[in-house]
């Protein structure tokens, strides 16, 4: 017999659901995005401000940069900064979403900088470094040595001809497949903090039988972001016309950024955490929290 904890009420069922509820997950993502709008927007703002410090990352010729004794220290410093930014952004957004949904630790759900963030997460860090350093090198090899360039490249006039569409599909296919298969990897890293191989197994376990639902979520996310972009575009056109009509364009004349730059930077900042929120919500549905209880 077990006695449920009196401090933490059960929110999700103990049994793992067989299927991922696509529309419920999407609704949870919108709800969390709205209710934590200030927190997520500030995180996105700080993340984007950090990215502005490394505008030319990654370099056009990565191998030449690594072979240049004067250029590679700057590349290394930029990579370290980017790794820290991505690590903090993904961790904090995922942690907030999970604790807001399942409420295993109410204080953590309200904390702007949770205590868990101070604990080192080596598997998450390794994964980010791999995606930033190792994977771009693999893509560079595929692009420059295995696939044709835009003018026909190595096989000009051959099987590829002058069409870049098929090579682009082949180059981007691994990213899409990995995003589908390892959809739960970041939440597993952040919430469960296992090693690399256990995290991979756990992510595959959560995704088993749900890849159709995950694909649906990814496609719905693209649709949401497309409508979001269209809405922001319409607002931008309206404001531009209004500013021109009433002579308000001079307001931004002294700013280092134009109205267009500020507006579209704001657009990116607001939508930036949505995919991470969506992934964390899906994880929360498929990995219900269990109360800490002891047999008596």
N, C-alpha and C positions, 0 to 999 in steps of 0.2 A: 504494500500500500504506500502510496506517495502522497505527500501533503503539498499542495500548490503554494508557491510563495505568495504571501499576502501583499508584498510591495509591488510586484510586477504582474499585472493582469494578463491573461492570455489574449492575444489579439488575433493571431493566425492559428489555424488548426494544426495539430501535431503531425498529421500525415501530409506528406508532400503531394500537392495536387498533380494529377496525371497530365494535365494540359495547361499551358500558359494562357491566361485570359487576356487576349490582345487588347480589346477595347477598355477593359477595366484597368489594365496597365497603363494605357495611354491616358485615361482619365486621371489616374493617380499622378502621372507625370505632370499633367497640366495643373493639377491642384497644388502639388508641391512647388512647382515653378512660380505659381501665383502667390502662395502664402509665404514663401521665402524669397520673394522677389528682391528685396533690398540686400539680403545676405548674398544671394547668387550674383547679383549685379555688381556688388562691390568686389567680390572675388574675381569676376570676369574683368572688371576694370583694372585691378592690380595685375592680373595675368597679362592682359593686353599691354599695359604700360611696361611690363618687363620685356615682352616680345619686341616692343619698339626700340629697345636697346640693342637688338641684334637683327637689323633689317635685312642684311644680306646673307642670312642663314637659310639653307646650306649653300656653300659656294657652288658656282657653276661647274667647276672642274674639281671634284672632290679628291681624286687621286693625286692631282698636281699639288693641291693644297697640303695633303698629308706628306708629300715628298719635299715640300719647301720648308726649310728650317726656320724661315722668318714668318711664314704664314700659319704653320700648324699650331703654335702656342695660342694664337688668337682664336683659331677654330676650337681648340680644346677648352678655352675659357668660355666661349659662347655655348659650347655643348653642355658644359657643367651648369651654366646658368639656366639653359633651357630645360635640362633634366630636373633641376630643382623646382622650376616653375610648374612643369607638367605634373611632377610628383605631388606638390602641394595642392594644385587645383583639382586633380582627380581624387585625391584622398579626401579633401574637405567636402567636396560636393557629394561624393558617394556616402561618406559617413553621416552627413546631415540627413540625406534622403532615407537611409536605412533606419536611423533612430527616430526620425519623424513618423515613419510608417509603422514600425513594430514596437517602438517605445520600450526596448529592454532596459535602457538607462535614460530616464527623462532628463537628467541634468545634461547629458551629452547631446540630446536633441536641441537644447536651448543654447549650448555653448558656441560662441563664435570661433573659438580655437580649442577644440577638445583635447583632453589629456592624452588620448591615444595617438594624437599627431606627434607627440614627443617621442614615442616609441619607434625605433628604427624598423622599417619594413623592407628587408633586403630583396625579397622576391619581386615586389613591385618596382623597386629601383632597378633591378637587373632587367626586368621586362622593358622598362622605358628606355634604358641604355641600348638594349638590343634593337628596338624599333627605330631609335634615332641614329645609331651608328652602323650596326651590322646590316640591317635591312636595306638602307640606302646604297651601301656598297654592292649588295646583291643586285639591286635594281640597276645600278650603274653598269654592272657587267652584262646584264641581260640587254640593256638598251644599246650599249656601244659595241658589243661583240656578238650578240646572238640575234638581234633584231635589226631591221633596216632603218636607216635614217630617213628623214623626210623627203630626201631626193632620190630614194631608191636604195641608198647605202650599199651594203655588201652584196645585195642580190638585186640590184637595179635592173628592172625589166624582167625579173624572174617571177617566182611564185607570188611575191608580194606586190610586184608592179609598183604603181605610183600611189597606191591606196594605203593610208596610215591607219585606217579604222581597225583592221584585224590585229596589227601589232599592238595598238593601244589597248584593245580588249585583253590580249594575252598578258601585257604588262600589268594591268590593273586587276586581272582575275584573282591572283593570289591574295591581294588585299581584301577583296570582297569575300572570298572563301574563308579567310582567317577571321574576318569580322563576324561572319555567320557562325563558324564552329566555336570560336573562343569568345562568344558574346558576353559570357558571365565572368571572364577571367579577372577583370579589374575589381568588381565587387568581391570576388572570392579573395583576392589579394588583400583588399582593404579590411573587410569584415572578419575573415577567418584567419588571415595572416599565416598561411601554411608555407611549405617550401615550394619550389618551382614545380617539381613533378606532381606532388599531391594537388597543387592548384590546377594543373592541367587536367588531371583525372576528375577533379571535382567539377570543373567547368564543363567537361564533356558529359558528366553524369547529369548535370542540371539541364543541359541542352538536349539530351537524348529524348527523341519523340516529340520535340518542340521546335525543330528547325523550320517547319512551315510557319509556325506562329512568329518565330524570330524574324524570318524573312518578311512577314507581313508588318511587323513593327518597324523594321528598317525602311520599308517602302512607305509606310505611313509617316515616318519621320521625314522622309524626303518631301512628301506632299505637304506636310505642315510647314516645313522650312521654305518651300516654294511659295505657298500662300503668304507666309510671313514676309518674304522678300517682296512680293507683289504689293502687299499692303503698305510696307515702308516706302516702296517706290512711288505709290500713289500719294502718300502723305508728303513725300519730298517734292513731287511736282506741284502739289497744291501750295506748299509753303514757298517754293521758289517763285511761283506766279504771284502770290500775295506780297512777297518782299519786293518784287519788281514793281508791282502796281502801286504800292504805298511808299516806295523809295526807302525801304529798310535794309537794302543790301549793303549799305555803307557801315552797318553795325559791325560786320566781320572784317572790315577793311584793314584794321590794325592787328588782327589776330595772325599768328604764324600758320594756322590751319584755316582753310576756306570753310564755308558753310557745308559744302558737299563733303569734304573730308570728315568734318565733325559728325555730320548726320549718318554717314555710312559706317563710321567707326562705332557710333552708338548702336547701330543696327547689329553689327557683329557682336558687340559686347553683350547685348541682351539675349541673343540666341545661343551664345557659346556653350552654356552648360546643359542644354536641353538633351543632347544625346547621352551624356553621363547620367542625367536624372532618369531618363527612360530605361537605361540599362540597370540602374540601381533598383528601380521599381519592379522590373521583371525579376531580378534576383530576390527581392523581398517576397514576391508571390510564390516562388518556387522553393525557397529555402526558409520555411517558417521558423521563427525563434522558439526554442524550448526553454521552459522555465528551469531555473536552477533549483532542483529539489533533491532531497535525500530520502532513501527508504527508512521507514521507522518500524 
